Amino acid sequence: MTEQTSKPWAGRFTEPTDAFVEAFTASVGFDQRLFRHDIAGSKAHAQMLAHVGVLSEAECQQINNGLDQVLAEIESGQFQWSVSLEDVHMNLEARLTALIGDAGKKLHTGRSRNDQVATDIRLYLRDEIDSIQVELKRLQTALIDLAEREHDAIMPGFTHLQVAQPVTFGHHMLAWFEMLVRDAQRLADCRKRVNIMPLGAAALAGTSYPIEREYTAKLLGFDGVSENSLDAVSDRDFAIEFCAAAALLMTHLSRFSEELILWASAQFDFVDIPDSFCTGSSIMPQKKNPDVPELVRGKTGRVNGHLVSLLTLMKGQPLAYNKDNQEDKEPLFDVIDTLRGSLKVYADMMASLLIKRDNMERAALQGFSTATDLADYLVRKGVPFRDAHEVVGKAVRLGVETSRDLAEMDLAELQKFSDVISEDVFEVLTLQGSVSARNHIGGTAPAQVKAAAARARSRLM
């Protein structure tokens, strides 16, 4: 097919663009992924122009039919993208004009590439946020399923990566779930600011044509229109905000990854990550490497870097649009792809994670994880907490010296530290007794975990 290759803005220039400059400044190599949203925006713009009488109904129909043909060519792989036409917008307009003639040249009436690209990115990001939320919900569902199934599986809880108190595995999974709840809320809140339409701002000052921006916004599903044309074409806050939310979500996935990597090691041996999410070593035949969580942990730095890149991109720009803003797309697109892919693989992996309950419970018996329960027991017997703390500390010291847990000591030994201790102390020194005692909202008791999982599931509906 023969395409227009001259620049729509070439009238003011007396020399062609240098070949290297042309390639250096072109964005079509990466912004062509906006084609669906550019076509949707163009259709709505044409319909609005016909609504206000700038285009005839026949011209509007020609444009719609032509854009449908352009879309079909792209989807079938027949469309020829041209670097000389710089970007997705000019490529599509040139092909449209080649197909339908003068009506195609009228499509750009009342708009600029400045408000056009800002609209395209918002339409694209809005759809991608919705897609990401679907994957996020899948991961949240997998965590709830695990929490329900393993509501009474006991494992050591850690602070400073030292054994602290026993918790249930289900409780731990719901802690991850709560992090993702906040992430979902941030994305939903970000989407509200994404869903404001800049189209109609034109280059920077608006347009003299009698446009109806609210009409176009309704066609495109925007919640409203931007209030200021200068801000509308230069604003990239919404992209930065999304990347900030994405960076925090990836940080949560990185924390999950760190724990899974530890838990899958021979030293912990709490979980088994299915083979389909691991790889082996080229030299050590025994190795099963947790590549998926490791790679997600690594990709977090990539997303964080893109956030800093966008912040730096915008920090020195005067109003209104500047060519610098072309550099917003590659970081944003990569953040979207990385986040969505990480969530997808994580949801699949967590849905098939295997839990080693016996190993976790044995680990919880180490490190005097019920020491706080003994202190609480003494307080209930009337011992001031600070005195109880000292008593238990001395008992732990004996345990360290004799390589025994508190529950392995006999009553007479424990009574040497406090005479208020009686036979019922062993009820609180068991792992089951410890976790069951935390029987309140937010606690690790198995009954509370089941109730919390049910509440979590209802929050996803």
N, C-alpha and C positions, 0 to 999 in steps of 0.2 A: 504494500500500500504506500502511496506517496503522501508524505506529511509536510506540513508547513514547518520550516526550520528557522525563519527569521524571527527576531525578537519582537514581541508586541510593543516594546518601548523603544525600538531602534530609530524612530523618526528623528530624535534629537541628536543622534550620534553620527559622526562622519567616518569612523573607523570600526571595523569588526572587532569583537572581543578577542583578545589574545587567547590562543588555544589552551594554554596552561591555566590562565585565569578562568576561562570558561569551565574547565574541569574542577578547578579549585573551589569555585563559588557555587557549583551546582549541588543541589540537595536531592535530586530525583533518585539517586542510588539508595537513599534510606527513607525519604518521605513518600515514596510510591505506595507504602502500606496504608496511606490515608485515602486511597482511591474511593472506597465505598462511601466514606463520610464526605469527601469532596463532592461526589456525585449527588449524595442526598442533600447537601447544603445548596448545591447549584439548582437542583429541582425546586426546592422550597423558595429560593431566591427568585427563580423565573416565575413561579406561581404567584408570588407576591407582586412582582412587576406587572403581571397581567391583571391582577386584582385591582391595582391602582391605575391601570390604563397606560403604563409605559410600554408594555408589550401587548400585542394583539393575542387573542386566544389561540389563533392559528400558529403564531410564532412560539408561543409557550408549548403547544403540543409538539411542534417540530423539535424544540429543544429537549423535551422529555423523551421523545422517541429516539433522538440522536444519542442522548446520554444512556439510554437503555442499551443501545447498540455498542457504545463504548464499553459499558460494563460487561457485556457479553464477550467482547473481544479480550478484555483483560482476564476474565475468568477462564476463558478457553486457551489462554497463552498466546493469542495471535497479536496482541497489542505490541507495538514497537515503541519502547521508551527511548527518548532522545536526551542526551546530556546537553545538547545545544539549547534545548527548551527549558533548561534549568531545574524545574521542579514539577511536582505532580500536577499543580494547577494549570500551568501553561501547556503541559503535555496533553491533558484532557481537553482543554479548550481548543488547542490546535487540531486535534483529531475531530472534535465536534464540528468545528468550522469546515473541515475538509468534507465532512459527511453531509452537512445541511446548509452550508453557505452562509449568507449574511445574517440569518437568525442566530447563528452561533456567535457571531461577533457582537451581538447585542446583549448576550448573557451577562457580561461583566459590567453593564450599566448600573451605577449606584453602589458599586463595591470596589474594594481594592484587594490585592493579595494580602495586605496587612490584616484586615478583618476576616478575610477568607481563611487564612491559615490558622488564625486564633480560634475561629469557629470549628474548623476541622479537628484541631487537636482536642478541643473540649468534647466534641462528639465522640471521638475515638477513645479518649480517656474515660469518659462516662461508661461506654460499653465495656472497656477493660476492667474497670472497677467492679462492675456487675459480674463479670466472668471470674475475677479474683475472689469475690465474695462467695461464689459457688464452691470453689476449691477450699476456701477457708472453712466453710460450713462442713464440707466432707471431712476435713481433719478434725474439727471439733466433735463431729459425730463419732469418729473412730476413738477419740479420747474418752467420750462418755461411755461407749461400749466397753472399753477396757476397764474403766472405773467401776462399772456395774459388775462385770465378770470377776474382777479382782478386788472387790470391796473389802474383803477380809484377809487379803494376802499381806503379811507383815514384812516390812523391810526397815532397815535403819534410816532414820532421818539424820541429815547432816547439817552442821554449821561449821564453817572453816574447813569443810571436807573432812571433819572429824565426826565420829559417831556421836549423836546428840540425844535423841529420843526415838523410840520406835514409832513408826507411822504405818499406814496402810498404803499399798501400791495404788489403790483406787484414789485415795486422797491426793497422792502425788500427781496423778494424771489430771485430776480436777484443778490442781494449781496451774498446770499448763493451760487447761481450758480457760481459766479466768484471764490469763494473759491475752489469749486470742479473742476473748469477748471484747476487751478494750481495743484491740486492733480492729475488729469489725466495726466498732463504734466510731473509731477515728476515720476509717474509710468511708463510712456512711456520712459522717459529718463533712468530710472533704468533698464528697460527691455533690453536696448542696452548693458549694462554691464553684465547683466545676460546671454545674448546670445553669450557667448564666450566659446569655448569648451576646457576643460582641458584634455580630454581623449588623451592618448599618453604620458602624463607625467610619467605614471607608478607610482612607489612608491615615487620617488622624483627626479630622475636623467634622466628620459627618458628610452628608451629601445634599445637594440642592434638589434632588428628585423627591417626589412626594411619597416616600416609602412608608410602610406600616410595619415597624419592627416587631410589634407584638403579634401580628399576623404570622410572620415568619417564625417567630419563637414557638408559637403554638404548633405549627406544622412540624417543627423539629423536636418537639417535646421538651423544650427548655422551660425552666420555672419562671424566668423573667429575662429582661434585657439589661445590659450594662448601662449605667447612668451617665458615664462620661466617656466621650469618644477617645480622648487622649489616653486614658487609663485602659480602655478596652483593647486597643491594639498593642499596647506595650506590656500589659500584665502577664506575668508568668508565675504569680504567687500560687495558683492552683496546682501547677506542675511541681513546684518546690514542696508544697504542702503534701501532695501525694507521695513524693519521694521520701519525705520525712516520716510519714506513716509507714511506708514500705520499709525504710531502714529500721524502724523500731520493731516491725513485725519480723524482719529477718534477724534482728538481734535476739528476739525470743526463740526463733527456730535454731539459732546458733547455740543458745543456752540448752535447748532440748538436745541438740546434737552432742554437745559436750558430755551430757549425762549418759546418753545412749552409748557413746564411744567408751566411756568408763565402764558402764554396766555390761557391755559385751566383751570386755577384756577378761582374760583368764583369772586375773586377780580379783575381780568382782563376780563375774559369771552370774549376773542377775537375769539377763535376757539373752535370747538368741534372735538375731536379725536374720530373716530368711535369706537363703542363698541368692535369690534374684535381686537383692539389693546390696550385694557384696561382691568383691572380686578377690582373686588370689594373688600370689607372688610369683614372679617369673623365676625365682631362684629358691624360695623356701616353700616346699610343697604343703606344709602344714598350715599355712597362713589363710585366714579368712578375714579380709579387711573391710571395715564398715565404711565403704567409700561414699555412700549416699549421705550419711550425716556429716562426714568429713568435708565433702564438697559443698554442702549447704553452709556449713560453718565458714568455709573459705569464701563463698559467694557473698556472704554478708559484708565483707570488706569492700567488695566491688560495688554493692548498692550504696554503702556509706560514702564511697568515693564519688559516685554520681550525684549524691545530694550536695556534697561540698562543691562539686563542679558547677551545679546550677546556681547555688548561692553566689559563687564567685562570678559567674557569668552575668548576673543581674546587678551586682553591687555598684557598678560605676556607670550605669546607663542613664542618660538623660531622657526625658520624654521627647518624642514618643517612640515609634518603632525604630530599631536599629538592626543592621545585618547580623550583629552578634546573636540575635535571637534564633537564627538558624541553627545555632549550636545547642538549642534546647532539646532537639528531637532525639538524637542518638542516645544521650544519657537516659532520657525518659523512656524511650522504647526498650532499652536494655534492662532498666529497672522493672518494667512491666513483664518482660519475658522471663527474667530471672525469678521474680517473685511468684509468678503464676506457676512456673515449672517446679520451683522448690515446694510450693504448697501441694501440687499434684502428687509429686513423688513421696512426700511426707504422709499424705493421707493414705496412699496405697500401702506404704511401709508399716504405718502404725496399725492399720487394719489387720495385718498378718503377723504382728510382733508376738513372739513366744516368751512367756514369763516362767522363770525358774523359782517357784515359791519356796521350796526347801532351802535353796542356797541363800535367798534373801533373808529368810527367818534365822538361819544359822549366823549370818552376818550381824543381824540385829541383836544376837546374844552376846556379841563382843563389844567392848568399849563401854561397858557399864551404862547401857542406854536407859535403864530404869532408875538411875540415881536420883533424878528429879522426883520420881514417884515416891521414893523413900523419904525425901525431904518433905513432900506434901503430906505424907502419912504422919510424920512427926508433928507437923504444924496442926493437923487435925487432932492430935493428942495433946495439944496445948503448948508445944515447944515453939518459941519465937522463930521466925523463918531464918534469921541470920545464925542462930544457934543450931538449927536443924541443918543448915548448909554446912557448918563446920563438922557436925557429927558425921554426915554422909561423906564429906571429904576424907575424914579419917578412915571410914570403912572402905572407901575406894582405894586408899593407899595400901591397906592390908590386902585388898584384892589384887592390886598390881604386884605386890611383893610375893604373893602366893599363887599368882596366875589363876585366880578364880573370880567368877562373876558374883555379884551380891546375892543372887538367888541360890548360889552353890554353898553359901556359908550357913552354918547351923544357927539355931536361935540363940544359943549361949554366946556365940561369938558376936552376934549383932547386939546383944544386950550389954556387952562390955562398953559399947559406945553410947547407949542410952537405955535407961531402965524402963522407959515407957513402951519399948518395943515388945510386942507379944506375938503369939502364934499367927495372928491374922496378917502379919506383915507380908507373908509369902503370897498372899492374894494380889498385892500391888506390885510384887517383884516379877511377876510373869509378864511376858510380852502381851498376851491377850488381855490381861487385867489392865496393863498400861494404856493400850489403845482404846479399850472399851470405856475407860474412865474419862476420856475426852469426849463426852457425850453431849455436845452442844452444837449449835449452828456454827459451821466453820471448823469444827473439830474433826479428828481423824477416826473416831469410833466407827466401826463398820456400819452400824445402823444409820449414822449421820451421813456416811459416804453414799449409801443407797438413796437416801432422801435427797442429798445434794445432786446426785446424778439425775434423778427424776426432775428436779427443778431445772437443772441445766438443759435437759432435753426439751422441756416446755419453753425455755427461753429461745430456742432455735426455731420454733414453729412460727 
